[in-house]
Amino acid sequence: MAREKTYKVVFTFHSTTQAIRMEECCKRTGMAGRLIPVPRQISAGCGMAWAAEAEKRESIEKLIDKEGIEVEGVHELLL
């Protein structure tokens, strides 16, 4: 049975280091989401991206700003 697709916010990064840093910050603060391979619809500097429910976008962006994480792009996709 196929998993139902939902809208996700996907953050891409210039480097794997920033992607791993994002994962560490989100785990530490209890922020929802997970590392995924960059979806084919997106071009990115590294092969990892952070995906979370689209409604979490604002709170994740605040965390990114607070932690000084360098993001390449932010996308909303049906995944």
N, CA and C atoms as an extended XYZ file, in Angstrom:
237
Properties=species:S:1:pos:R:3:atomname:S:1:resname:S:1:resid:I:1 pbc="F F F"
N         0.843       -1.171        0.000 N   MET     1
C         0.000        0.000        0.000 CA  MET     1
C         0.895        1.244        0.000 C   MET     1
N         0.629        2.157       -0.902 N   ALA     2
C         1.420        3.384       -1.014 CA  ALA     2
C         1.073        4.353        0.106 C   ALA     2
N         2.104        5.049        0.563 N   ARG     3
C         1.918        6.051        1.602 CA  ARG     3
C         1.245        7.275        0.984 C   ARG     3
N         0.294        7.862        1.713 N   GLU     4
C        -0.401        9.049        1.236 CA  GLU     4
C         0.552       10.241        1.255 C   GLU     4
N         0.592       10.976        0.143 N   LYS     5
C         1.464       12.140        0.051 CA  LYS     5
C         0.822       13.332        0.746 C   LYS     5
N         1.651       14.118        1.428 N   THR     6
C         1.198       15.336        2.100 CA  THR     6
C         2.168       16.463        1.778 C   THR     6
N         1.728       17.696        1.975 N   TYR     7
C         2.612       18.832        1.728 CA  TYR     7
C         3.666       18.901        2.821 C   TYR     7
N         4.905       19.053        2.368 N   LYS     8
C         6.047       19.171        3.271 CA  LYS     8
C         6.805       20.446        2.928 C   LYS     8
N         7.462       20.993        3.931 N   VAL     9
C         8.415       22.058        3.686 CA  VAL     9
C         9.780       21.381        3.674 C   VAL     9
N        10.579       21.688        2.655 N   VAL    10
C        11.877       21.051        2.480 CA  VAL    10
C        12.949       22.135        2.439 C   VAL    10
N        13.907       22.018        3.340 N   PHE    11
C        15.022       22.958        3.415 CA  PHE    11
C        16.248       22.285        2.819 C   PHE    11
N        16.891       22.946        1.860 N   THR    12
C        18.116       22.419        1.280 CA  THR    12
C        19.297       23.236        1.784 C   THR    12
N        20.477       22.644        1.683 N   PHE    13
C        21.676       23.240        2.266 CA  PHE    13
C        22.821       23.240        1.265 C   PHE    13
N        23.769       24.150        1.470 N   HIS    14
C        24.950       24.229        0.618 CA  HIS    14
C        25.928       23.100        0.923 C   HIS    14
N        25.844       22.550        2.125 N   SER    15
C        26.800       21.511        2.510 CA  SER    15
C        26.148       20.482        3.422 C   SER    15
N        26.749       19.305        3.448 N   THR    16
C        26.286       18.243        4.327 CA  THR    16
C        26.443       18.667        5.786 C   THR    16
N        27.476       19.443        6.074 N   THR    17
C        27.714       19.920        7.440 CA  THR    17
C        26.509       20.698        7.955 C   THR    17
N        25.942       21.573        7.134 N   GLN    18
C        24.780       22.366        7.551 CA  GLN    18
C        23.550       21.475        7.720 C   GLN    18
N        23.410       20.457        6.870 N   ALA    19
C        22.284       19.528        6.990 CA  ALA    19
C        22.359       18.756        8.307 C   ALA    19
N        23.542       18.284        8.656 N   ILE    20
C        23.736       17.551        9.913 CA  ILE    20
C        23.512       18.485       11.099 C   ILE    20
N        23.977       19.715       10.981 N   ARG    21
C        23.763       20.703       12.051 CA  ARG    21
C        22.271       20.955       12.261 C   ARG    21
N        21.513       21.017       11.162 N   MET    22
C        20.066       21.194       11.246 CA  MET    22
C        19.437       20.021       11.995 C   MET    22
N        19.853       18.816       11.663 N   GLU    23
C        19.313       17.635       12.338 CA  GLU    23
C        19.605       17.681       13.837 C   GLU    23
N        20.822       18.037       14.201 N   GLU    24
C        21.197       18.116       15.618 CA  GLU    24
C        20.377       19.163       16.358 C   GLU    24
N        20.195       20.336       15.758 N   CYS    25
C        19.414       21.407       16.397 CA  CYS    25
C        17.957       20.989       16.570 C   CYS    25
N        17.390       20.360       15.566 N   CYS    26
C        15.987       19.951       15.650 CA  CYS    26
C        15.789       18.849       16.682 C   CYS    26
N        16.704       17.915       16.750 N   LYS    27
C        16.590       16.864       17.766 CA  LYS    27
C        16.717       17.450       19.167 C   LYS    27
N        17.656       18.364       19.336 N   ARG    28
C        17.895       18.986       20.644 CA  ARG    28
C        16.686       19.776       21.121 C   ARG    28
N        15.995       20.439       20.199 N   THR    29
C        14.866       21.295       20.569 CA  THR    29
C        13.507       20.599       20.410 C   THR    29
N        13.504       19.353       19.929 N   GLY    30
C        12.254       18.631       19.759 CA  GLY    30
C        11.448       19.057       18.535 C   GLY    30
N        12.103       19.706       17.583 N   MET    31
C        11.435       20.158       16.363 CA  MET    31
C        11.164       18.964       15.455 C   MET    31
N         9.981       18.899       14.906 N   ALA    32
C         9.600       17.781       14.032 CA  ALA    32
C        10.335       17.851       12.700 C   ALA    32
N        10.514       16.687       12.078 N   GLY    33
C        11.115       16.607       10.755 CA  GLY    33
C        12.205       15.559       10.716 C   GLY    33
N        12.804       15.410        9.519 N   ARG    34
C        13.879       14.438        9.376 CA  ARG    34
C        14.713       14.751        8.142 C   ARG    34
N        15.931       14.207        8.129 N   LEU    35
C        16.775       14.331        6.957 CA  LEU    35
C        16.272       13.380        5.887 C   LEU    35
N        16.259       13.868        4.649 N   ILE    36
C        15.859       13.044        3.509 CA  ILE    36
C        16.822       13.316        2.361 C   ILE    36
N        16.887       12.427        1.380 N   PRO    37
C        17.623       12.759        0.155 CA  PRO    37
C        16.898       13.914       -0.536 C   PRO    37
N        17.628       14.789       -1.194 N   VAL    38
C        16.986       15.914       -1.874 CA  VAL    38
C        16.036       15.362       -2.945 C   VAL    38
N        14.764       15.772       -2.910 N   PRO    39
C        13.812       15.304       -3.921 CA  PRO    39
C        14.254       15.694       -5.335 C   PRO    39
N        13.893       14.905       -6.297 N   ARG    40
C        14.289       15.154       -7.690 CA  ARG    40
C        13.821       16.492       -8.220 C   ARG    40
N        12.708       17.003       -7.657 N   GLN    41
C        12.168       18.284       -8.123 CA  GLN    41
C        13.052       19.466       -7.728 C   GLN    41
N        14.030       19.231       -6.842 N   ILE    42
C        14.860       20.302       -6.299 CA  ILE    42
C        16.315       20.052       -6.663 C   ILE    42
N        17.012       21.087       -7.009 N   SER    43
C        18.457       21.020       -7.199 CA  SER    43
C        19.110       21.624       -5.967 C   SER    43
N        20.131       20.962       -5.412 N   ALA    44
C        20.760       21.474       -4.190 CA  ALA    44
C        22.260       21.233       -4.228 C   ALA    44
N        22.974       21.969       -3.378 N   GLY    45
C        24.423       21.851       -3.291 CA  GLY    45
C        24.882       20.569       -2.628 C   GLY    45
N        24.047       19.955       -1.835 N   CYS    46
C        24.398       18.669       -1.228 CA  CYS    46
C        23.209       17.740       -1.404 C   CYS    46
N        23.392       16.480       -1.101 N   GLY    47
C        22.343       15.506       -1.346 CA  GLY    47
C        21.375       15.312       -0.208 C   GLY    47
N        21.423       16.164        0.833 N   MET    48
C        20.553       16.007        1.980 CA  MET    48
C        19.682       17.241        2.165 C   MET    48
N        18.473       17.000        2.655 N   ALA    49
C        17.534       18.098        2.906 CA  ALA    49
C        16.789       17.781        4.195 C   ALA    49
N        16.185       18.792        4.801 N   TRP    50
C        15.361       18.612        5.998 CA  TRP    50
C        13.912       18.759        5.578 C   TRP    50
N        13.092       17.764        5.901 N   ALA    51
C        11.672       17.806        5.546 CA  ALA    51
C        10.822       17.754        6.796 C   ALA    51
N         9.747       18.527        6.794 N   ALA    52
C         8.803       18.552        7.911 CA  ALA    52
C         7.430       18.911        7.364 C   ALA    52
N         6.420       18.747        8.190 N   GLU    53
C         5.064       19.139        7.794 CA  GLU    53
C         5.070       20.622        7.433 C   GLU    53
N         4.371       20.981        6.367 N   ALA    54
C         4.375       22.349        5.859 CA  ALA    54
C         3.957       23.373        6.916 C   ALA    54
N         3.051       23.002        7.818 N   GLU    55
C         2.591       23.959        8.835 CA  GLU    55
C         3.660       24.281        9.881 C   GLU    55
N         4.756       23.555        9.880 N   LYS    56
C         5.862       23.814       10.815 CA  LYS    56
C         6.882       24.805       10.255 C   LYS    56
N         6.659       25.274        9.032 N   ARG    57
C         7.642       26.121        8.348 CA  ARG    57
C         8.100       27.312        9.185 C   ARG    57
N         7.161       28.076        9.705 N   GLU    58
C         7.524       29.294       10.442 CA  GLU    58
C         8.388       28.986       11.667 C   GLU    58
N         8.025       27.983       12.431 N   SER    59
C         8.801       27.664       13.631 CA  SER    59
C        10.181       27.124       13.261 C   SER    59
N        10.280       26.380       12.175 N   ILE    60
C        11.592       25.885       11.739 CA  ILE    60
C        12.452       27.043       11.244 C   ILE    60
N        11.856       27.976       10.513 N   GLU    61
C        12.615       29.139       10.045 CA  GLU    61
C        13.149       29.967       11.215 C   GLU    61
N        12.370       30.071       12.280 N   LYS    62
C        12.837       30.791       13.471 CA  LYS    62
C        14.030       30.076       14.093 C   LYS    62
N        13.969       28.749       14.163 N   LEU    63
C        15.079       27.968       14.703 CA  LEU    63
C        16.327       28.133       13.840 C   LEU    63
N        16.164       28.089       12.532 N   ILE    64
C        17.285       28.259       11.601 CA  ILE    64
C        17.939       29.613       11.815 C   ILE    64
N        17.127       30.645       11.938 N   ASP    65
C        17.645       31.993       12.159 CA  ASP    65
C        18.385       32.082       13.492 C   ASP    65
N        17.786       31.541       14.535 N   LYS    66
C        18.390       31.582       15.872 CA  LYS    66
C        19.726       30.835       15.907 C   LYS    66
N        19.796       29.690       15.234 N   GLU    67
C        20.989       28.847       15.263 CA  GLU    67
C        22.027       29.240       14.214 C   GLU    67
N        21.668       30.148       13.304 N   GLY    68
C        22.612       30.586       12.277 CA  GLY    68
C        22.934       29.514       11.245 C   GLY    68
N        21.962       28.670       10.949 N   ILE    69
C        22.164       27.615        9.958 CA  ILE    69
C        22.010       28.216        8.563 C   ILE    69
N        22.944       27.855        7.664 N   GLU    70
C        22.923       28.372        6.304 CA  GLU    70
C        22.058       27.471        5.426 C   GLU    70
N        20.957       28.022        4.937 N   VAL    71
C        20.022       27.286        4.095 CA  VAL    71
C        20.182       27.742        2.653 C   VAL    71
N        20.177       26.790        1.738 N   GLU    72
C        20.244       27.120        0.316 CA  GLU    72
C        18.876       27.519       -0.230 C   GLU    72
N        17.846       26.771        0.147 N   GLY    73
C        16.515       27.056       -0.367 CA  GLY    73
C        15.429       26.445        0.516 C   GLY    73
N        14.220       26.960        0.351 N   VAL    74
C        13.051       26.444        1.077 CA  VAL    74
C        11.979       26.178        0.032 C   VAL    74
N        11.407       24.970        0.069 N   HIS    75
C        10.439       24.553       -0.929 CA  HIS    75
C         9.261       23.886       -0.245 C   HIS    75
N         8.081       24.028       -0.822 N   GLU    76
C         6.913       23.278       -0.334 CA  GLU    76
C         6.517       22.325       -1.439 C   GLU    76
N         6.525       21.035       -1.104 N   LEU    77
C         6.285       19.989       -2.084 CA  LEU    77
C         5.298       18.957       -1.556 C   LEU    77
N         4.669       18.278       -2.460 N   LEU    78
C         3.828       17.152       -2.111 CA  LEU    78
C         4.713       15.906       -2.120 C   LEU    78
N         4.990       15.385       -0.944 N   LEU    79
C         5.889       14.208       -0.805 CA  LEU    79
C         5.168       13.083       -0.091 C   LEU    79
